[in-house]
């Protein structure tokens, strides 16, 4: 009888361990050596209100100055200075709500939906067609490119994106991975697109994440990691415990006050 009890207890512990593994392991349906096709040449596309930096180079640098000019106020001399940009003084341009970027000399360029490479090519084309430069080399970079990660991760916060192809797995690594209470089956990516807010749910235990439109992140995406049922239950218990402790404390204080006051009224 004793051995039967031990066997039953062992089976229960084994089942519990297996269930725990299913809750915390990533990519459980992927076998070793599996080949997964990812989107090729994925690049972030420009959106309204994005801020970018732009620099135009040429074999005749003096001709490129008007495209790179930026004005700044010198608080020491009180003068407005205009000169070419450099790594420490890049002009920051903002895409309008209508999707246009105002480029020095050549004017407005519609760029929403373009990649940075496509915008570079369009600006180079406009410069050549305008007869300003024969060999322009345009370099466009994001001035601010961030994502936010909140919820059950070890280091929630706002993070800079350094390159176009940043996957949701890499982003979670930046945040120190999910905590043990993070629900791997319920990770949401909140994305603004075409004036709408789109929420996409991901299951990190499944290879389906590789085919999700949110596998690679875009500017201003927010990743939300939900707590698992154990953390949610613990939070509810703690909340109820705090309520009852507060109620008991108030009751004791009231009873003490009554005991103190009653003898004085006799």
Backbone torsions as a table, in degrees:
resi	resn	phi	psi	omega
1	UNK	NA	-39.7	179.7
2	UNK	-62.4	-42.3	-179.6
3	UNK	-65.1	-36.0	178.9
4	UNK	-63.9	-42.2	179.3
5	UNK	-62.7	-42.0	179.0
6	UNK	-63.5	-39.3	179.1
7	UNK	-65.7	-42.4	179.1
8	UNK	-63.3	-44.1	179.7
9	UNK	-62.8	-41.2	178.5
10	UNK	-63.9	-39.6	178.9
11	UNK	-64.9	-39.7	178.9
12	UNK	-64.0	-45.0	179.5
13	UNK	-63.3	-39.5	-179.8
14	UNK	-65.4	-43.5	178.8
15	UNK	-64.3	-38.7	178.4
16	UNK	-64.4	-39.6	179.2
17	UNK	-66.7	-41.1	179.1
18	UNK	-63.4	-41.3	179.6
19	UNK	-65.7	-38.5	178.3
20	UNK	-63.5	-40.0	178.4
21	UNK	-63.0	-41.4	179.7
22	UNK	-62.5	-26.2	-178.3
23	UNK	-82.5	-23.2	-172.4
24	UNK	-117.0	-14.6	-177.6
25	UNK	-80.1	141.4	177.1
26	UNK	-90.1	153.8	172.2
27	UNK	46.7	55.4	-175.3
28	UNK	-71.0	-22.9	-177.6
29	UNK	-97.7	16.3	179.2
30	UNK	-108.3	126.3	178.8
31	UNK	-90.3	153.9	178.7
32	UNK	-58.5	132.8	179.9
33	UNK	89.0	0.4	179.9
34	UNK	-66.1	141.3	177.6
35	UNK	-104.1	123.8	-178.1
36	UNK	-117.3	128.0	-178.4
37	UNK	-87.8	123.6	178.7
38	UNK	-107.0	157.3	176.9
39	UNK	-57.6	131.0	-178.2
40	UNK	-84.5	143.3	174.4
41	UNK	51.1	42.8	179.5
42	UNK	-68.2	125.0	179.6
43	UNK	-131.0	141.8	178.3
44	UNK	-68.8	137.7	-178.7
45	UNK	-104.2	147.5	-174.6
46	UNK	-70.8	145.4	179.5
47	UNK	-129.0	161.8	175.0
48	UNK	-56.8	143.0	178.5
49	UNK	74.6	1.6	171.3
50	UNK	-63.0	143.8	175.5
51	UNK	-108.5	131.3	-178.5
52	UNK	-131.0	161.8	170.4
53	UNK	-111.7	148.6	-178.3
54	UNK	-138.2	136.2	174.4
55	UNK	-134.9	134.7	177.8
56	UNK	-110.4	127.8	178.0
57	UNK	-116.2	158.7	179.6
58	UNK	-160.0	162.2	175.2
59	UNK	-70.3	-15.0	172.8
60	UNK	-117.1	84.6	-172.4
61	UNK	-54.9	-34.0	-177.3
62	UNK	-63.1	-28.6	179.2
63	UNK	-76.1	-18.0	-179.5
64	UNK	-88.3	-9.3	-176.0
65	UNK	-55.6	-45.1	-178.1
66	UNK	-59.6	-29.0	-179.2
67	UNK	-78.9	-22.7	-176.2
68	UNK	-106.7	2.6	-175.0
69	UNK	-67.2	140.4	176.4
70	UNK	-141.6	140.6	-179.0
71	UNK	-101.0	138.9	177.5
72	UNK	-142.3	150.7	-177.8
73	UNK	-97.8	124.5	178.7
74	UNK	-89.7	110.0	-175.8
75	UNK	-69.4	-17.8	-179.0
76	UNK	-81.8	-41.7	-176.6
77	UNK	-101.3	-17.1	-177.6
78	UNK	75.1	16.8	-177.8
79	UNK	-104.9	149.7	172.7
80	UNK	-90.9	121.8	-176.0
81	UNK	-106.3	136.4	177.4
82	UNK	-125.4	130.7	-178.9
83	UNK	-165.8	-177.6	-179.6
84	UNK	-74.2	154.2	178.1
85	UNK	-83.1	160.4	172.4
86	UNK	-143.8	-171.9	-175.1
87	UNK	-61.7	-28.3	-178.4
88	UNK	-95.6	-3.1	-175.7
89	UNK	-145.0	57.3	179.8
90	UNK	-83.3	138.4	177.2
91	UNK	-71.9	134.7	179.9
92	UNK	-103.9	122.1	-179.8
93	UNK	-111.5	141.8	-178.4
94	UNK	-114.4	131.8	176.8
95	UNK	-74.7	131.7	-176.8
96	UNK	-71.7	168.0	176.4
97	UNK	-60.4	-27.9	179.4
98	UNK	-82.9	-4.8	176.1
99	UNK	95.1	12.5	-177.7
100	UNK	-103.3	143.6	173.8
101	UNK	-111.7	123.6	179.3
102	UNK	-88.0	109.4	-177.4
103	UNK	-99.6	133.1	178.2
104	UNK	-51.3	139.6	176.1
105	UNK	77.9	-53.6	-171.7
106	UNK	-89.9	-13.4	174.9
107	UNK	91.6	-151.6	-173.2
108	UNK	-79.0	137.1	176.4
109	UNK	-128.6	122.1	177.5
110	UNK	-75.2	125.3	-171.8
111	UNK	-136.3	-0.4	179.5
112	UNK	-62.2	132.1	-177.6
113	UNK	92.6	-11.3	177.5
114	UNK	-82.3	154.3	166.3
115	UNK	-84.6	168.7	178.0
116	UNK	-62.0	-38.0	178.8
117	UNK	-63.3	-39.8	179.6
118	UNK	-68.2	-37.2	177.4
119	UNK	-67.1	-40.4	176.9
120	UNK	-58.1	-45.0	-179.5
121	UNK	-64.4	-39.0	-179.7
122	UNK	-66.8	-42.3	179.2
123	UNK	-66.6	-42.3	177.2
124	UNK	-58.9	-41.6	179.1
125	UNK	-62.3	-44.7	-179.6
126	UNK	-63.6	-40.1	-179.5
127	UNK	-64.9	-43.0	179.8
128	UNK	-66.9	-45.4	-179.3
129	UNK	-63.4	-29.7	178.7
130	UNK	-81.2	-5.4	178.6
131	UNK	74.9	19.9	-177.8
132	UNK	-82.7	-42.4	179.9
133	UNK	-142.2	145.8	178.3
134	UNK	-91.1	-21.7	-174.2
135	UNK	-136.5	53.4	-178.6
136	UNK	-69.3	141.7	172.9
137	UNK	-125.0	108.4	-173.9
138	UNK	-100.5	134.2	177.8
139	UNK	-121.8	117.7	-179.1
140	UNK	-115.2	131.5	177.7
141	UNK	-135.8	153.7	174.7
142	UNK	-73.5	133.4	175.6
143	UNK	-78.4	-31.5	178.8
144	UNK	-145.4	119.8	-177.7
145	UNK	-139.9	102.9	-172.6
146	UNK	-132.5	159.4	169.9
147	UNK	-130.8	161.7	177.5
148	UNK	-123.0	140.3	179.5
149	UNK	-129.0	121.1	-178.2
150	UNK	-133.3	168.7	179.4
151	UNK	100.1	-147.1	-173.5
152	UNK	-82.2	67.0	171.6
153	UNK	-125.8	161.8	-175.7
154	UNK	-74.3	-29.1	-179.2
155	UNK	-135.2	74.4	178.6
156	UNK	-64.8	151.5	178.9
157	UNK	160.1	-169.5	179.8
158	UNK	-106.3	132.9	-173.9
159	UNK	-126.9	142.4	175.4
160	UNK	-78.8	139.8	173.0
161	UNK	-95.2	126.0	-177.5
162	UNK	-95.6	-13.7	-177.7
163	UNK	-150.9	170.3	-176.3
164	UNK	-70.9	-49.3	-173.4
165	UNK	-88.6	80.3	174.7
166	UNK	-112.4	116.2	-176.8
167	UNK	-83.8	163.6	179.1
168	UNK	-64.5	-31.5	177.6
169	UNK	-67.0	-41.9	178.1
170	UNK	-66.0	-37.2	179.1
171	UNK	-64.4	-42.5	178.3
172	UNK	-65.8	-30.7	175.3
173	UNK	-65.4	-37.3	176.4
174	UNK	-59.8	-34.3	-178.9
175	UNK	-88.0	14.7	176.2
176	UNK	78.1	18.3	179.1
177	UNK	74.2	168.2	176.5
178	UNK	-70.7	150.2	171.1
179	UNK	-72.9	171.4	179.3
180	UNK	-64.6	-18.5	179.8
181	UNK	-93.1	-2.1	179.9
182	UNK	-71.8	136.5	-179.0
183	UNK	-86.3	103.3	-177.8
184	UNK	-64.0	-20.7	-178.4
185	UNK	-91.2	-1.2	-175.5
186	UNK	-141.0	74.9	175.9
187	UNK	-114.6	124.9	-176.4
188	UNK	-107.9	140.9	172.0
189	UNK	-115.0	119.0	-179.9
190	UNK	-99.6	125.1	-174.3
191	UNK	-134.6	136.6	174.3
192	UNK	-91.9	125.5	-179.5
193	UNK	-148.2	126.8	178.7
194	UNK	53.2	40.9	177.8
195	UNK	76.7	8.6	-179.6
196	UNK	-122.8	154.2	175.4
197	UNK	-99.5	121.1	-178.2
198	UNK	-114.4	128.1	178.2
199	UNK	-109.7	121.5	179.5
200	UNK	-115.2	125.2	179.9
201	UNK	-91.3	137.8	179.6
202	UNK	-122.6	143.6	173.0
203	UNK	-111.6	104.8	-175.3
204	UNK	-69.9	-7.4	178.0
205	UNK	-84.0	-10.1	-173.5
206	UNK	-116.7	148.2	176.8
207	UNK	-70.6	-6.5	178.6
208	UNK	-61.6	-20.9	-178.7
209	UNK	-62.6	-27.7	-177.5
210	UNK	-67.6	-24.5	179.6
211	UNK	-97.7	3.0	-179.9
212	UNK	-75.8	143.1	175.9
213	UNK	-65.3	-11.7	179.8
214	UNK	-105.5	12.8	176.8
215	UNK	-63.7	-44.4	171.4
216	UNK	-95.0	135.3	-173.8
217	UNK	-89.5	158.0	177.3
218	UNK	-121.4	170.8	-179.5
219	UNK	-58.5	137.4	176.3
220	UNK	70.2	11.5	173.3
221	UNK	-62.9	146.7	175.8
222	UNK	-120.7	123.9	177.6
223	UNK	-100.1	127.2	-179.7
224	UNK	-120.0	119.5	178.8
225	UNK	-102.4	116.8	-178.1
226	UNK	-78.1	152.2	174.8
227	UNK	-76.4	151.3	175.6
228	UNK	-77.7	175.4	-173.2
229	UNK	-65.1	-27.8	-179.6
230	UNK	-69.4	-43.0	178.8
231	UNK	-67.4	-40.4	179.5
232	UNK	-62.8	-42.0	179.5
233	UNK	-65.7	-40.9	179.3
234	UNK	-63.2	-41.4	179.4
235	UNK	-62.6	-39.9	-179.7
236	UNK	-67.9	-40.7	178.8
237	UNK	-62.9	-44.4	180.0
238	UNK	-63.1	-38.1	179.6
239	UNK	-65.8	-44.2	179.0
240	UNK	-65.8	-38.5	179.8
241	UNK	-63.4	-42.1	179.6
242	UNK	-63.0	-38.7	179.3
243	UNK	-63.3	-47.6	-176.7
244	UNK	-69.4	-34.9	176.7
245	UNK	-65.2	-43.2	178.5
246	UNK	-63.2	-41.9	179.7
247	UNK	-64.3	-42.4	179.7
248	UNK	-64.1	-41.8	179.6
249	UNK	-62.2	-42.7	179.2
250	UNK	-65.1	-39.8	-179.3
251	UNK	-64.5	-43.5	179.8
252	UNK	-64.1	-42.4	179.5
253	UNK	-62.9	-41.2	179.3
254	UNK	-65.4	-42.4	179.9
255	UNK	-63.9	-41.4	178.3
256	UNK	-62.2	-41.0	179.4
257	UNK	-63.6	-42.2	-179.4
258	UNK	-64.5	-44.2	-179.4
259	UNK	-61.0	-35.7	-179.3
260	UNK	-73.1	-38.2	-173.4
261	UNK	-79.3	-40.1	-174.2
262	UNK	-55.1	-47.7	-180.0
263	UNK	-61.1	-29.7	-178.2
264	UNK	-72.0	-21.7	-178.2
265	UNK	-88.3	-8.5	-179.3
266	UNK	-82.1	NA	NA
